[in-house]
Amino acid sequence: MASCWWSWRRCCSWRPAAGSPGPGSPGRAGPPGPPSAADASAQFLNAFILQMPYFNLVKSLTSAFPNRYSMSRFHHSTSAACCHSRTQSGEQYSDPFKLGWRDLNGLYEDIRKELLISTTELKEMSEYYFDGKGKAFRPIIVVLMARACNIHHNNSRDVQASQRSIALVAEMIHTASLVHDDVIDDASSRRGKHTVNKIWGEKKAVLAGDLILSAASIALARIGNTTVISILTQVIEDLVRGEFLQLGSKENETERFAHYLEKTFKKTASLIANSCKAVSVLGCPDPVVHEIAYQYGKNVGIAFQLIDDVLDFTLCSDQMGKPTSADLKLGLATGPVLFACQQFPEMNAMIMRRFSLPGDVDRARQYVLQSDGVQQTTYLAQRYCHEAVREISKLRPSPERDALIQLSEIVLTREK
């Protein structure tokens, strides 16, 4: 099954397997099938999906189109030339990460300077994940958005010091949330190495996460913009609320996907959305631009997590840097599981008991791999990225704007 999945990812489209039941077939809920399922699906998506709030999206999709339809790969359906070295603005650049890193030289050194700690052990714990080995996805988006908004506003090609500080703060908040998540989940590995809680213990890990958050708050306050402080404070609230959502579950099947997407926004997308909005506020007075930046970050952030949930089923532990099927072992029903549940209703009982009985995790994993849950979740991520491109394309052409467009393709095709 995994090899079939990778074969699909390398091709331009996927189609339902021969003999797959269509709308109105026995055992499938939904209206009678239209003359052309693929055309009707595309028309529905284009007409409604991009205007709908994220928490209503999947409910409408799954009720109107319970079947598996053929779909084009994201970069075939968008007008953005995502994979070319020459941008839409006519200027050349190598890739979004190289373009973004020119404003992030010394990022982790600067973060470590913010963590002014005299106690050796606490210092080691706080700096543990700031080792410079990650791609710094969030800071990259932040500085690219800063440049794109500055160019749009007054053709300024410089990133303000305050905007760069937002990139640092975003990475610090994200890392603090990882430390706390690992304690809650009792995780043993992260980014290919032991977690803070496994090395130093849960109590000390909680304190280390708190310390990183406090340092981020001090750096944020130093920017001196009350609007920006309010925007990023919302992120911390959303992280807490998202964690509470993850601890709960919905008995009503129709509410589960809304619950899942709301949790996804609060735990993952809110940080990206509000960080993008913060740098737009610092660089441009236009509320329309602030909304563009926020919507881009929100949609890319949700897509990022949807793909992360897919990779939990399609990659091995060595590729991910953490155990796969981790969400099932934590009792979490992510997108692939919720889509698979439409084809295998017997999964409902497992979802409600949070995969707690012996054999539940393995059975649920097999159901997901036998279903189209992986493909449907990936398709949903494509639609969010399509919306992100639609939003960012409203800005004036620039290498940074086009790099943000390409980043949405990278989100969809990443393998770790």
N, C-alpha and C positions, 0 to 999 in steps of 0.2 A: 504493500500500500504506500509506504513512504517513497519508493522509487516512482510509483505512478504520480505521486504528488509533485515530485521534483521535475518529472517529465512535463507535467502541466505548467509548472512555473517557467520553464524554459520556452514554452510555445506561446503562440499569440492568442489562443482561446481554448476554452474547455467546453465540452458538451456533455449532457447526461449520458450515462451508459445505456447501451441498447436495452430496451425493455423497461426503462424507468417509467413509472406511472406518471401520467400527465394530470393536469387539473381536472377534477371531476371523476378521476378513476377510482375504482373501489379502494377503500382504505385511505384515501387522501381527502382532506378537507379542502374546500375552495370552490370557486365558481367554475362553470364549464369553460374548457380551454378555448382561447381565441384562435382564429385561423392561423396566425403566425405568432407563436409564443415569444420568440426572441424579439420581434418587432414591437409587440405589445409591451413587453417588459421594458425595453429601452424607452418607449414613449412615456410609460408611467414614471420611470425614474427621472427622465429629463424634465417632465412636467411638474412633478411633486417633490421628489426627494430632496432637492437642493434648497427648497423653501421651508422644509419642515424642521421643527426643533429636534435635536438629536434623540430626545427621549421618546418621541413618537415614531421615529424612523422605521425601526425593524418591525414593530407591530403591524404597520401598514404594508410593509414589504411582504411579510410572511403570510398575512391574511389574504392579500391580493394575488400573490404568486408563490404558492407553496411548492411548485415544481422547481427543478434545476434547469436553468436556461443557459444557452451559450452566452459567453461574454467576451468582450475584447479586452486585451491587456490595456492597462491604464494609459500608457503613453501612445497607444494607437487611437484613443478616443478623445484626447485633448489636443488643442491647437498648439500647446507649448512644445517647443523643440527641446525636450528635457535632456536628451542624451548627446547633444552636440557640443563641441568645445567652443563654438562661436555662439555667443548669446544673442537673444532677440534684439538687444540694443546695439549690436554690431561690434562690441568689444570682445576680446578673447580672455578666457581664464581657464585654469586647469581643472579644478573641481571645487565644490563649495567649501570643503574643509580647508584646503590650502588658502582660499580667498579669505575665509573667516579667521584663520590662525594668525594672519598678519596683524590683527588687532588684539590677539590673545597671547602674544609672547610673554612668558613669565607668569601665566595665569595661576598655576599651582603654587609657585613661589609666593605670589601676592596673597593667595588664600592662606598659606601657612603663616604669613606675617600677621594676618588678621587674628590668628589663633595664638594670641600672646599668653602662653601658659608656662608657669614656673615648674609645675609638677611634671617630672619626666614621664611617668606612666600615662597620665592624662593627655600629655602632649602626643605621645606615640599613638594612643587610641584615636585621638581627634584627627591626626594627620594620616591615618592608616590608608584611607581610600584616595587621598589626594597624592597619588604616586605618579601622576602624569601618563599612565598607561591607557587611559580611556580616550575615546574620540571627542569628548566634551561636546556632545550633541546639542545640549541646551545652550551653553555659552555661544556656540557657533551660530545657532539660529538668532540669538539675541543681537550679536554684533552685526550680522548680515541685515537683520531687520532695522537696526539703528541706521546703518548706512543707506538702506533703501528709502527710509522715511526722510532722512536728511536731504538726500538727493531730490526726492519728490518735492520737498518743501522749498528749498532755496539753492538746490544744486551743490550743496556742501558735501564734500567727499571725506570729511573728517568725522571720526567717532569721538563724541565728547567724553571727557573723563567720567562724568556721571553715568553715561550710557554703558561704558565699559564696567563700571562698578556694578551695574545691574546684572551683567553676565557673571561676575564673581558671586554675587548674592544668590542668583538662581542656582548655581552649582552647589553652593553651600547648603541651601535649603533642600535641594534634591538629595545630597549625600546624607544629611541629617535624617531625612525620611527613610533612607535605605537602612541606616543603623537601627532606627526604631522598628522598621518592618521586620528586620531579621530577628529582633528580640521577640516580637509578637508571633512570628511564624516558626520560631526555634530553628532558623535556617543554619546550615553548617558551612555553606560555601557561597561565595559571591565574587564574580569576576575572576574565577579560577583560583581563588585562594580562600583560606578559612575566614569566617566572619568575625567581627569584633566580639560578638557575644560568646563565640566558641573559644576564643583565645583568652579574653579577660573576664568573662562571665556576664550574665544578663544585667545585673544591677549597675555595674560600671559602664556597660554599653549604653544603657539608658541615659546616664549622666553625660557620656561623651556626645551623644546625639543632641542633648539639651545644650551643651556647651557650643557646639557648632551653630545651632540655631541662634543662640544669644550673640555670637560673634557676627552672624549674618545680619541680625537686627541692628547692631551697632554700626556696621558698614552702611546699611540702608539709611539709618537716621542721619549719618554724616552727609548724605546727598542733599538733605535739607528741603526736599520737595514733599509737602504734605499729601498731595494727590498721589504721588508715586508710592509713598509709604502706605497709604490706604489701599492702593491696588495690590501691593505685594503682601500686605497683612491678610488679605482675603485668601491668598494661597495657603497660608498656614491653617486658617480655619477650614478650608476645603479639604486639606490633607487629613485633618482630624475627623471631619464628617464622613469623608470617603472611607476611612478605616472602620468607622462604626457601621456604614452600609455594608462593608465586606463581612463584618461579623454576623450580619443578619441574612435571612433568606426569605423569599416570597413564596407562599403556598399557592397563590394564584398564578397559573402558568402565563397568562397574558401580561402580568406585571413584571415577570422575571427579567425580560430583556431591558425594560425601562430601568429597572433597578441596577442591572449590570452596567448599562451605559452611563447612568448617573454616577455610579461608583468610579467608572473609568475616567470620566471627566474630572471628578474631584481629586482622585489620587494621582493622575498623570497629566491630563491636558490643562488643568487650571494653571499650573506653574508655567507652562510654555505660553499659554494664552496671555496671562497677566504680565509676564516678563516682556513679551512682545509689545503689549499695550504700554507698559511703563516707559520703554525706550522711545516709543512714538510720542508720548506726552512730553518727554524731555527734548525731543528734536523738532516737533511740529505742533502748532496750536490748533490744527484742524481736527474736530471730533470725528469727522468722516474717516480720516487716516487712522485715528485711534481704533475705530471699530474694524477697519480692514486688518490692522495688525492683530487685534484680538481674535478675529474670526479665523485668520490664517493659523495662528498658534493653536486655537481650540481644535480645528479640524485635523491638523497634522498630529497633534497630541493624541487625539482619540485613535487615529489611524495607527500611530506608533504602538499603542498598547494592544490594539486588535491584532497586529502582526506579531507582537510579543506572545500573545495568547496562542496564536497559530504555531509559532516556533516551539512552544512547549510540547506540541504533539509531533512535530516533524523533524526535530533535530535531536542529536544525541547529547549527552551531558558534556562531553569534551568540547563540542562546538559552542554550547550555550554558556559554559563557565559556571553552571549551576545544575542541580539535578533536574531532569525533565519529568513531566507529569507532576510537577511540584504543586500546581494548583489543585489537581484532583486529590493529592495527598493531604492538602490543607482543607479539603471539603468544599472547594470553590467550583462553581459552575460558570465557566467562561463562554465566550461566543461559540467556539466549536461544539461545546457540549450542548448548549441551548439549541443550536440549529439541529444537531444530531437527534435531540429529543423529539423533534417533529416526526422523524422517521422511525424512531424507536421509543414509543411512549413508556415502555417499561423503565426507562431511565428516570422518570419523574420521582419514583419512590427513592431511588438512590440519591437524587438531588436533595430531596427533603431530609434524608438522614445524613447528608453531607459525606456520602461515600465512606461511611464508618464501619460497615460490615466487612469481614474478610472476603477478599475477591472483588469488592466493589470497584476499586481503582482500576484493576486490570480489565474488568468487563466494560467499564465506562470508556476506557481508552480504545478498546476494540470496536465498540459501537461508533465512536467518533471516526475512527479510521475507515470503517465500513460505510459511513454516511458521507454526505457532501458538506459536513459541518466546517471542515477546513476551507473548502472552496468558497462557501457562502460568507464566511467571516472575512476571507481575503477580498472578496468582491465588495463587501461593505466598507472595508478599509480603502479600497479604490475610490469609492464614491466620496468618502471624506476627503481624500487627497484631491480629487477632482474639484471639490468645493474650495479647498485651500488654494489651489491654482487660480480658480476663478476670482477669488478675493484679491490675492496679491497682484494679479495682472491688472488691477485697477490703478496701481501706482505707475509713475513715470518709468520708462525703460531704463535699466541700469544693470551692470554685471551682478550686483548684489540681489536685485529683484529676481533675475533669472537664475541665480544660484539657489534662491529659496524655492523656485519652481522645481529645479532639479532635485533638491532635497526631498521633495514629496515623492519623487520616483525612488530615491534611495531608501526611504522609509518602507516602501512596498517590496523592494527586492533584497533587503538586507538579510543576512543569513546568521546573524548572532545578535 
